[in-house]
Amino acid sequence: MIEIEVDPCVLAALDAAFPERIKGVYSNTRHLTVYKEKLEDLLNKSELYEITPFDYKFNTYTIPLEKLNSKPQITVKNPQNPSSKIRLSTWLEQNNLSLIIEVIKGKKVGTYTGLSIIKPSSLATIKIIDERIEPAKAFKKLHPDFPTCPLQIETDYHCSPVDMDSLNNYIDALINSGRRLNNKEKSATIQAKRVVAAAMYQNGFYYQKKKYSDFGRIYYSGLSVQNISKKTREAMLGDCYEYDMKSSVVAWKLGYAQTYLNKHHLTHSVKDEFPQCYQYWDDKSVLIDDIRNAVFIYPSARYKTNEKQIKLIKQALTAFNFGARRSSGYTDKMGVTQEQAIGKIIKHKLECASFLGHPRVMGFVDEQRRLNEVIKDLVKTNNPQLLTNSILLTEKGNLRPQSLMSYLYQHAETFAMNIVRDNAKAHNLLVLANIHDAIVFKDPLDPTLKQQITQDIHAQTGNTYWELGVTKLNRTN
């Protein structure tokens, strides 16, 4: 956890510039403390949720600068305007007392859009505090407004039991690795420490506030089992079993394949009409390996492990599920080349071209297009009002097909997983975590119960392609 020590000269300069305080107005000390705590909070969030490669290399932080600069404000003595005020951040900058240095200022439009990249100035000394020393403070950082009413806690939060020894072992293994951690490992260490500390404060349980999405999923606010790395999650939950929907997006779409066959009066099988999607659902490794062996044939591939290559292919195929174009980029009206989704995933131009031109990829994209069409036609017939839902429309009021697919899929996914959760509750099974299309149980499902759950899913959704897969997670010893 980051804490900042401000050079005393800053407060001294503030007191010299604003010696008279109006009754009831915050003191200079209070103003500076508020500003410092906001900066600490933003720096902590920058490290907690994602240390970018740039931040890692140059020891910078990526933050929304406008949140830091908005307040506090100091009342300026001005007879013509008694309520005249100046932002503390502006005053500090004007007097060469700024606590930060703007490396790249984020903009809403232009060459660099997004958050700002900053680093502390010489007047702000960074101190790193291990959260596990102060668990109450760590918990407060995550949940500043945590309720006291047990009923409200149960309604608004999910909690996961934490294998404290396992997670501490995971942290120690990273810290004592004898090498410099990369940016992802550094983030993982920071996240794991925060989880341990917050769980220490709550007797081994980690609380996550629910955040409902209009698209059908339940997310969590802040750091959670949903947004930490898989390795960190495994260390956090210890020995347990993760059940997820096998090839869930493709399985959902294949549920509409027979409707397509019936509509077009086709008599052959789903497997024959949609061979690439069916292969992905049946055994995706066959499809992915075939594509991978044809794509990663250039010298640059030596820097990508087999695991990384497989991950890139899966990401690209998943992007097609939600409407990504079979293109690496396009030229905008200003003549500037803009990357498409696939170009951002497979960055090497020759590899990307080989991927996009692979016959199985071309077939997969065509099959997705046809399945998307039949799904959209069903919505037009059975639920036309959905097509006018503002969350699915552009500013000009046009339907965004990718958003429609995401909306339909996430609602279908949630419905299917709720069937699993209902069965788990009925059989008093210990659920450790919920992760969209996955549920983590402490113990493995009895085969008979697993079969019953699958039958319930098929019966209630009408989709026989939904299948539960299982992954054994192991604690860190």
C-alpha positions in Angstrom: 0.0 0.0 0.0 1.4 3.4 -1.0 1.6 6.2 1.5 3.0 9.7 0.7 5.2 11.9 2.9 4.9 15.5 1.8 7.9 17.8 2.3 7.1 20.3 5.2 8.0 23.2 2.9 4.7 22.8 1.1 2.6 23.4 4.2 4.9 26.2 5.2 4.3 27.9 1.9 0.6 27.4 2.2 0.5 29.0 5.7 2.6 31.9 4.4 0.3 32.5 1.4 -3.0 32.0 3.4 -2.3 33.1 7.0 -5.9 34.2 7.8 -8.5 31.6 8.0 -12.2 32.3 8.0 -14.1 30.7 10.8 -15.5 27.3 9.7 -13.2 27.0 6.7 -10.8 24.1 6.5 -7.2 24.7 7.6 -4.3 24.5 5.2 -3.3 21.3 7.0 -6.7 19.8 6.3 -6.6 20.9 2.6 -3.2 19.4 2.1 -4.2 16.2 3.9 -7.3 15.7 1.7 -5.2 16.3 -1.5 -2.5 13.9 -0.3 -5.0 11.2 0.5 -6.7 11.5 -2.9 -3.3 11.2 -4.6 -2.5 8.1 -2.4 -5.8 6.5 -3.3 -5.3 7.1 -7.1 -1.7 5.7 -7.0 -2.9 2.7 -5.1 -5.6 2.0 -7.6 -3.2 2.4 -10.4 -1.0 -0.4 -9.0 -3.8 -2.5 -7.7 -5.8 -2.9 -10.9 -3.1 -2.8 -13.6 0.5 -1.8 -13.8 1.0 -1.0 -17.5 4.3 -1.9 -19.2 5.0 1.8 -19.5 4.5 2.4 -15.7 6.6 -0.7 -15.0 9.5 0.5 -17.1 9.5 4.2 -16.1 8.2 4.0 -12.5 5.1 6.0 -13.4 1.4 5.8 -12.5 -1.7 5.9 -14.7 -4.5 7.9 -13.1 -7.6 10.1 -13.9 -5.9 13.4 -13.3 -9.2 15.4 -13.2 -10.3 13.4 -10.1 -7.1 14.6 -8.3 -7.3 18.2 -9.4 -11.0 18.9 -8.8 -10.8 19.5 -5.1 -9.9 20.8 -2.5 -10.3 24.5 -3.3 -8.8 27.4 -1.2 -10.7 30.6 -0.6 -8.7 33.5 -1.9 -8.9 36.9 -0.2 -10.4 39.2 -2.8 -12.5 42.2 -1.9 -14.1 42.3 -5.3 -15.1 38.7 -5.1 -15.3 37.4 -1.5 -16.1 33.9 -2.6 -13.2 33.6 -5.0 -11.4 30.3 -4.8 -8.5 28.5 -6.4 -7.9 24.8 -6.7 -5.1 23.6 -4.4 -3.5 21.6 -7.4 -3.5 24.8 -9.5 -1.9 26.8 -6.6 0.8 24.2 -6.0 1.6 24.1 -9.7 1.8 27.9 -10.0 4.2 28.1 -7.0 6.4 25.2 -8.1 5.2 23.1 -5.3 3.3 20.4 -7.2 3.4 16.9 -5.7 3.3 15.3 -9.1 5.0 15.6 -12.5 2.8 15.1 -15.6 4.6 12.7 -17.9 1.7 12.4 -20.4 -1.5 14.3 -19.8 -4.6 12.4 -20.9 -7.1 14.0 -23.2 -10.6 13.3 -24.4 -9.5 13.7 -28.0 -6.2 14.0 -29.9 -3.0 12.0 -30.1 -3.1 10.6 -26.6 -6.6 9.8 -25.3 -7.2 8.3 -22.0 -5.8 8.6 -18.5 -2.8 10.7 -17.5 0.6 9.2 -16.7 2.3 10.9 -13.8 5.1 10.4 -11.3 5.6 11.9 -7.8 7.7 15.0 -7.6 10.7 15.4 -5.3 8.3 17.0 -2.7 6.3 13.7 -2.4 8.2 10.7 -1.0 6.6 7.3 -1.7 6.5 4.8 1.2 5.4 1.2 0.6 3.5 -0.3 3.5 2.6 -4.0 3.6 -1.2 -4.1 4.0 -1.0 -7.1 6.2 0.4 -5.0 9.0 -2.7 -2.8 9.0 -5.6 -5.1 7.9 -8.3 -2.6 9.1 -6.9 0.1 6.9 -6.7 -2.3 3.9 -10.3 -3.3 4.4 -11.4 0.4 4.7 -9.7 1.2 1.4 -11.7 -1.5 -0.3 -15.0 -0.8 1.5 -15.2 2.7 2.8 -18.9 2.4 3.3 -19.2 -1.2 4.5 -22.7 -1.6 6.2 -23.2 -2.8 9.8 -26.5 -4.4 9.2 -26.0 -8.2 8.6 -29.1 -8.4 6.3 -27.7 -5.6 4.1 -24.3 -7.2 4.0 -25.9 -10.5 2.8 -28.0 -8.6 0.2 -25.2 -6.4 -1.2 -22.1 -8.6 -0.9 -20.7 -11.9 -1.9 -18.0 -13.3 0.3 -15.3 -15.9 -0.4 -13.4 -17.9 2.2 -9.7 -17.3 1.7 -7.0 -20.0 2.2 -4.7 -17.6 4.1 -1.7 -19.9 4.3 -1.9 -20.7 0.6 -2.2 -17.0 -0.4 0.6 -16.0 1.9 2.8 -18.8 0.4 2.0 -17.5 -3.0 3.1 -13.9 -2.0 6.3 -15.2 -0.4 7.1 -17.3 -3.5 6.9 -14.2 -5.7 8.8 -11.9 -3.4 11.5 -14.5 -2.7 11.9 -15.6 -6.4 15.3 -14.0 -6.6 14.5 -12.0 -9.7 12.8 -8.8 -10.7 9.1 -9.4 -11.0 7.4 -8.4 -14.3 4.5 -5.9 -14.3 1.8 -8.7 -14.1 3.6 -10.4 -11.2 4.1 -7.1 -9.4 0.3 -6.4 -9.7 -0.5 -10.0 -8.6 1.7 -9.5 -5.4 0.0 -6.2 -4.6 -3.5 -7.7 -5.2 -2.8 -10.8 -3.1 -1.5 -8.7 -0.2 -4.7 -6.6 -0.2 -6.9 -9.7 -0.3 -5.0 -11.3 2.6 -5.2 -8.1 4.7 -8.9 -7.5 4.1 -9.6 -11.2 4.9 -7.6 -10.9 8.1 -9.9 -8.2 9.2 -13.0 -10.3 8.4 -11.9 -13.6 10.0 -10.7 -15.2 6.7 -13.5 -14.0 4.5 -13.1 -11.7 1.5 -16.1 -9.4 0.8 -17.1 -8.2 -2.7 -19.8 -5.7 -3.4 -22.2 -6.8 -6.1 -22.6 -4.6 -9.2 -25.5 -5.5 -11.5 -25.0 -5.0 -15.2 -27.9 -4.2 -17.6 -26.4 -6.9 -19.8 -27.3 -9.6 -17.3 -24.2 -10.3 -15.3 -23.3 -9.6 -11.7 -19.9 -8.0 -11.4 -18.2 -6.8 -8.2 -17.0 -3.3 -7.4 -13.2 -3.1 -6.9 -10.8 -6.0 -6.4 -12.5 -9.3 -6.6 -12.1 -13.0 -7.6 -13.4 -11.9 -11.1 -10.5 -9.5 -11.9 -7.5 -11.0 -10.2 -5.3 -13.4 -12.2 -6.1 -17.1 -12.4 -3.0 -18.0 -10.4 -3.8 -15.5 -7.7 -7.4 -16.8 -7.5 -6.2 -20.4 -7.3 -3.9 -19.4 -4.4 -6.7 -17.5 -2.7 -9.3 -20.2 -2.9 -7.0 -23.2 -2.3 -7.9 -26.8 -3.1 -11.3 -26.6 -4.9 -13.1 -27.3 -8.1 -14.1 -24.8 -10.8 -17.0 -25.7 -13.0 -17.6 -23.6 -16.1 -19.6 -23.8 -19.3 -17.6 -25.6 -21.9 -16.9 -23.2 -24.8 -19.8 -21.2 -23.5 -20.3 -18.6 -26.2 -20.1 -21.1 -29.1 -22.3 -23.5 -27.1 -24.9 -20.8 -26.7 -24.9 -20.0 -30.5 -25.0 -23.6 -31.5 -28.3 -23.8 -29.6 -29.7 -21.8 -32.5 -28.1 -24.0 -35.2 -31.1 -26.3 -35.6 -33.4 -23.3 -36.0 -31.2 -22.2 -38.9 -31.4 -25.6 -40.5 -35.2 -25.7 -40.2 -35.5 -22.2 -41.6 -33.5 -23.0 -44.7 -35.0 -26.5 -45.0 -31.7 -28.2 -44.7 -31.6 -31.9 -43.8 -28.0 -32.5 -42.8 -26.6 -32.2 -39.3 -25.5 -29.2 -37.2 -22.0 -30.7 -37.3 -22.0 -30.8 -41.1 -23.4 -27.3 -41.5 -21.3 -25.6 -38.8 -18.2 -27.8 -38.8 -15.8 -25.1 -37.3 -18.1 -24.0 -34.5 -18.9 -27.6 -33.7 -15.2 -28.6 -33.6 -14.6 -25.6 -31.3 -17.3 -26.9 -29.0 -16.4 -30.6 -29.2 -12.7 -30.2 -28.8 -11.3 -26.7 -29.5 -7.7 -27.9 -29.2 -7.9 -29.6 -32.6 -9.2 -26.4 -34.3 -6.8 -24.1 -32.5 -3.7 -26.3 -33.1 -4.5 -26.5 -36.8 -4.7 -22.7 -37.0 -1.7 -22.1 -34.8 0.6 -24.3 -36.8 -0.2 -22.3 -39.9 0.0 -18.8 -38.3 3.1 -18.8 -36.0 5.6 -19.8 -38.7 7.6 -16.5 -38.8 10.8 -15.7 -36.8 8.9 -13.6 -34.4 7.0 -16.7 -33.2 10.1 -17.8 -31.2 9.2 -15.2 -28.6 5.8 -16.7 -28.1 5.3 -19.9 -26.1 2.8 -22.5 -27.1 0.6 -21.3 -24.3 0.8 -17.7 -25.5 0.0 -18.8 -29.1 -3.0 -20.7 -28.0 -4.2 -17.8 -25.9 -4.0 -15.4 -28.8 -5.9 -17.7 -31.1 -8.7 -18.2 -28.5 -8.9 -14.4 -27.9 -9.2 -13.8 -31.6 -11.9 -16.5 -32.1 -13.8 -15.1 -29.1 -13.7 -11.7 -30.7 -15.4 -13.1 -33.8 -18.2 -14.5 -31.5 -19.1 -10.9 -30.7 -18.9 -9.4 -34.1 -15.3 -8.6 -34.7 -14.5 -8.0 -38.4 -12.3 -10.3 -40.4 -9.8 -7.5 -40.8 -6.7 -6.2 -39.0 -7.5 -2.6 -39.6 -8.9 0.1 -41.8 -8.1 3.7 -43.0 -10.3 6.4 -41.5 -11.6 9.6 -43.2 -8.3 11.4 -42.2 -6.2 8.8 -43.9 -5.0 7.3 -40.6 -4.8 3.5 -40.3 -6.9 2.3 -37.3 -6.5 -1.2 -35.8 -9.5 -3.5 -35.7 -10.0 -6.0 -32.8 -8.1 -8.8 -34.4 -5.1 -6.5 -35.3 -4.9 -5.6 -31.6 -4.8 -9.2 -30.5 -2.4 -10.6 -33.1 -0.1 -7.7 -33.6 2.5 -9.2 -36.0 1.2 -8.2 -39.4 2.2 -11.4 -41.2 0.8 -13.6 -38.4 -2.4 -11.7 -38.4 -2.7 -12.0 -42.2 -2.1 -15.7 -42.0 -4.7 -16.0 -39.3 -7.4 -14.1 -41.2 -6.7 -16.0 -44.4 -6.8 -19.5 -42.8 -9.7 -21.5 -44.3 -10.9 -22.7 -40.9 -10.9 -19.1 -39.6 -12.9 -18.0 -42.7 -15.3 -20.8 -42.2 -15.7 -20.0 -38.5 -16.5 -16.3 -39.3 -19.0 -17.3 -41.9 -20.7 -19.7 -39.5 -20.8 -17.0 -36.8 -22.4 -14.6 -39.3 -25.2 -17.1 -40.1 -25.9 -17.9 -36.5 -25.9 -14.2 -35.6 -28.5 -13.6 -38.3 -30.9 -16.3 -37.1 -30.5 -15.1 -33.5 -31.3 -11.5 -34.6 -34.3 -12.6 -36.6 -35.7 -14.4 -33.6 -35.4 -11.2 -31.5 -37.2 -9.3 -34.2 -40.0 -11.8 -34.1 -40.3 -12.6 -30.4 -38.8 -9.5 -28.6 -38.8 -6.5 -31.1 -38.8 -3.9 -28.3 -35.3 -5.1 -27.3 -34.0 -3.6 -30.5 -34.9 -0.1 -29.3 -33.2 -0.5 -25.9 -30.9 2.6 -25.5 -28.0 0.5 -24.1 -27.8 -1.3 -27.5 -28.0 1.8 -29.7 -25.4 4.2 -31.0 -25.8 7.9 -30.4 -27.6 8.2 -33.8 -30.0 5.5 -32.7 -28.7 2.6 -34.8 -28.5 -0.9 -33.3 -25.0 -2.1 -32.3 -25.0 -5.8 -33.3 -22.0 -6.6 -31.0 -23.9 -5.1 -28.1 -27.0 -7.1 -28.9 -25.0 -10.4 -29.0 -23.3 -9.5 -25.7 -26.7 -8.7 -24.1 -28.4 -11.9 -25.3 -25.4 -14.1 -24.4 -24.8 -12.7 -20.9 -28.5 -13.1 -20.0 -28.5 -16.7 -21.3 -25.2 -17.4 -19.5 -26.6 -16.0 -16.2 -29.8 -18.0 -16.6 -27.9 -21.2 -17.1 -25.5 -20.6 -14.2 -28.4 -19.7 -11.9 -29.7 -23.3 -12.5 -26.3 -24.6 -11.2 -26.5 -22.2 -8.2 -30.1 -23.3 -7.4 -29.0 -26.9 -7.4 -26.0 -26.1 -5.3 -28.2 -24.3 -2.7 -30.7 -27.2 -2.7 -27.9 -29.7 -1.9 -26.1 -27.4 0.6 -22.9 -27.2 -1.4 -20.2 -24.8 -0.4 -19.8 -22.2 -3.2 -16.4 -20.4 -2.9 -16.8 -18.0 -5.8 -19.0 -16.9 -8.7 -17.2 -15.9 -11.9 -19.7 -15.3 -14.7 -19.8 -18.6 -16.6 -18.0 -20.4 -13.7 -18.8 -21.5 -10.2 -16.1 -22.6 -7.7 -17.1 -25.4 -5.3 -15.0 -26.5 -2.3 -15.7 -30.2 -3.2 -16.3 -31.9 -6.5 -19.9 -32.5 -7.7 -21.2 -36.0 -7.3 -21.4 -37.4 -10.9 -25.1 -38.1 -10.5 -25.8 -34.6 -9.3 -23.7 -33.2 -12.2 -25.8 -35.2 -14.6 -29.0 -33.9 -13.0 -27.8 -30.3 -13.2 -26.9 -30.8 -16.9 -30.3 -32.2 -17.6 -32.0 -29.3 -15.8 -30.0 -26.8 -17.9 -31.0 -28.6 -21.1 -34.6 -28.7 -20.1 -34.9 -25.1 -18.9 -32.9 -23.5 -21.7 -33.7 -25.8 -24.6 -30.0 -25.8 -25.5 -28.3 -29.2 -25.3 -24.9 -27.8 -26.0 -24.5 -26.3 -22.6 -22.1 -28.6 -20.8 -20.2 -28.2 -17.5 -16.5 -28.7 -17.5 -14.3 -28.9 -14.4 -10.9 -27.7 -13.4 -9.1 -28.8 -10.2 -7.5 -25.8 -8.4 -4.6 -26.4 -6.1 -3.4 -24.4 -3.1 0.1 -23.0 -2.9 2.1 -25.0 -0.4 
